[in-house]
């Protein structure tokens, strides 16, 4: 059984490297069915799910948190099994960013900050982008509120 599981895991990794996400998912699903303690299996499955969703989103599909939940859960499982796994925090942060509602990026920021703290250098880049997005949203909100208040005061009777 152990040999079969190792082979299934290795095949999943090989398919992931070839960007065959659906085939990789099948291998990791089989592996996790029998062995739930390998943080890398959850990470790779979460990564494959996230990659598939990113492709769909890039094609213009409207995706919601429900679509991303399995990827976020797998990445969270990887972190639970290995709390110092920077890649898990990094990719979970990216997934959380993609589903942030009402311009609240706090969950994404928290995960990316932890990834950076653990040494994931790409996380700093995404934290800087997040800062820029939040600044732009603040300016947009300020301008919108300014125009609303001017219109309201202009049309008072």
C-alpha positions in Angstrom: 0.0 0.0 0.0 2.8 2.4 0.9 4.5 1.8 -2.5 1.2 2.5 -4.3 0.7 5.7 -2.3 4.2 6.9 -3.0 3.7 6.2 -6.7 0.4 8.1 -6.7 2.0 11.1 -5.0 4.9 11.1 -7.4 2.6 10.9 -10.4 0.6 13.8 -9.0 3.7 15.9 -8.7 4.8 15.0 -12.2 1.4 16.0 -13.7 1.5 19.2 -11.8 4.9 20.0 -13.3 3.4 19.4 -16.7 0.5 21.8 -15.8 -1.9 18.9 -16.1 -3.9 20.1 -13.2 -7.0 17.9 -13.5 -4.8 14.7 -13.7 -2.7 15.9 -10.8 -5.9 16.5 -8.8 -7.0 12.9 -9.4 -3.7 11.6 -8.0 -3.7 13.9 -5.0 -7.3 13.0 -4.3 -6.5 9.3 -4.3 -3.4 9.9 -2.1 -5.2 12.0 0.5 -8.1 9.5 0.6 -5.6 7.0 2.3 -3.1 9.3 3.8 -4.2 12.6 5.4 -1.1 13.6 7.2 1.1 14.8 4.3 1.1 18.6 4.2 2.6 18.5 0.7 -0.3 16.5 -0.7 -2.8 19.1 0.6 -0.5 21.9 -0.7 -0.1 20.4 -4.1 -3.8 19.7 -4.4 -4.7 23.2 -3.2 -2.1 24.7 -5.7 -3.6 22.7 -8.6 -7.1 23.8 -7.6 -6.0 27.4 -7.4 -4.2 27.2 -10.7 -7.3 25.8 -12.4 -9.5 28.6 -10.9 -7.0 31.3 -11.9 -7.2 30.1 -15.5 -11.0 30.1 -15.4 -10.9 33.6 -13.9 -8.5 34.8 -16.6 -11.0 33.6 -19.2 -13.6 35.9 -17.7 -15.6 33.5 -15.6 -17.2 35.0 -12.5 -16.0 33.0 -9.5 -17.0 33.3 -5.9 -15.6 32.3 -2.5 -17.5 29.0 -2.9 -15.4 28.2 -6.0 -12.1 28.9 -4.1 -13.1 27.3 -0.8 -11.6 23.8 -1.6 -8.3 25.4 -2.6 -8.3 27.6 0.5 -9.2 24.7 2.8 -6.4 22.5 1.3 -3.8 25.2 1.7 -5.1 25.7 5.3 -4.8 22.0 5.9 -1.2 22.1 4.7 -0.5 25.0 7.1 -2.2 23.1 10.0 0.1 20.1 9.4 3.2 22.3 9.0 2.8 25.8 10.5 6.1 27.0 9.2 5.4 26.2 5.6 5.8 29.6 3.9 4.4 28.4 0.5 1.1 27.4 2.1 0.6 30.9 3.6 1.7 32.6 0.4 -0.7 30.7 -1.9 -3.5 30.9 0.6 -3.0 34.7 0.7 -3.3 34.9 -3.0 -6.4 32.8 -3.0 -7.9 35.0 -0.3 -7.1 38.1 -2.2 -9.0 36.8 -5.2 -12.2 36.3 -3.1 -11.9 39.4 -0.9 -15.3 40.9 -0.4 -16.1 44.6 0.2 -12.4 45.5 -0.4 -11.5 43.8 2.9 -8.1 42.3 2.3 -7.3 41.6 6.0 -7.3 37.8 5.7 -5.1 37.9 2.6 -2.8 40.4 4.2 -2.4 38.2 7.3 -1.5 35.1 5.3 0.9 37.0 3.1 2.6 38.7 6.1 3.1 35.3 7.7 4.6 33.9 4.4 7.0 36.9 4.3 7.9 36.4 8.0 8.7 32.8 7.2 11.0 33.9 4.3 8.8 33.8 1.2 10.3 36.7 -0.7 7.5 36.9 -3.3 5.1 37.7 -0.5 6.7 41.1 0.0 5.9 42.0 -3.7 2.2 41.0 -3.2 2.0 42.9 0.1 3.3 46.0 -1.7 0.7 45.5 -4.4 -2.0 45.1 -1.7 -0.9 48.4 -0.1 -1.2 50.1 -3.5 -4.7 48.6 -4.1 -5.8 49.7 -0.7 -4.5 53.3 -1.2 -6.2 53.5 -4.5 -9.5 52.3 -2.9 -9.1 55.0 -0.2 -8.7 57.7 -2.8 -11.6 56.4 -4.8 -13.8 56.3 -1.7 -12.7 59.8 -0.8 -13.4 61.2 -4.2 -16.8 59.5 -4.4 -17.8 60.7 -1.0 -16.6 64.2 -1.9 -18.8 64.3 -5.0 -21.8 62.9 -3.1 -21.6 65.6 -0.5 -21.1 68.3 -3.1 -24.1 67.1 -5.1 -26.2 66.9 -2.0 -25.3 70.4 -0.9 -25.8 71.8 -4.5 -29.4 70.5 -4.8 -30.7 71.6 -1.4 -34.0 73.4 -1.5 
